[in-house]
Amino acid sequence: MPTKKAAIELSVNFLVIILISIAVFGMGIWFTQKIFAGATKQQETYYQQFEDQLDDLSCGNYDRVCIGKDTKRIDNSRAAVFWLRTLNVLGDEMNYKISVVFSQAFDDSNEICLDANVPPLLACGTWLISYNENEITLPNNEDDKNVIVIVAPKDAPKGTYIFNVNVCYGSAIHNNNERCPSNQNKDNPYGPQQKIRVIVP
């Protein structure tokens, strides 16, 4: 009888050890997942900060208008985010608006497949272009950053899509206002025209 009792106690102890081992193993997996999840999130944060710093480094201190990283690769239905920096060196407060319009597209053989006369809206689905279309006030010697988001449609063919970006201010007092044709009395281009390139692989 004592032998049977000892066997039962041994079985119970063995079962307890197994349960404790499973619990410890589960906690270890959970803890490891938390560590990796935190590391991945931290890595994404560092990458975004690094990308923002690269954008700043690629813009000169005295560039009136600048897009830091002007080429991005995205899959269909994904978004490309660009930063447009504007520096006011007019000597007075400036009111300006941003203009982003489609220019050209090249297929994956680098042949022109679209131009401004055939919008991507008709040729390869609806592109979503999002940015601040309101009038922006910028004090003298201050700079401003605005985000431009371009979303590739799910049916966009492979290729490179180019968009013209202009900062427009003032009224039409010159003969070079084709860059700002529809900005409601903001017809003067400020700084050089910028190009955004979106590559759909």
Secondary structure, DSSP 4 states (H G I P E B T S, - for coil): -HHHHHHHHHHHHHHHHHHHHHHHHHHHHHHHHHHHHHHHHHHHHHHHHHHHHHHHHHS-TT-SEEESS-EEE--TT-EEEEEEEEE--SSS-EEEEEEEEEEEEEETTS-EEE-TTS-HHHHS---EEE---S-EEE-TT-EEEEEEEEE--TTPPSEEEEEEEEEEES---SS-GGGSTTSSS--EEEEEEEEEEEEE-
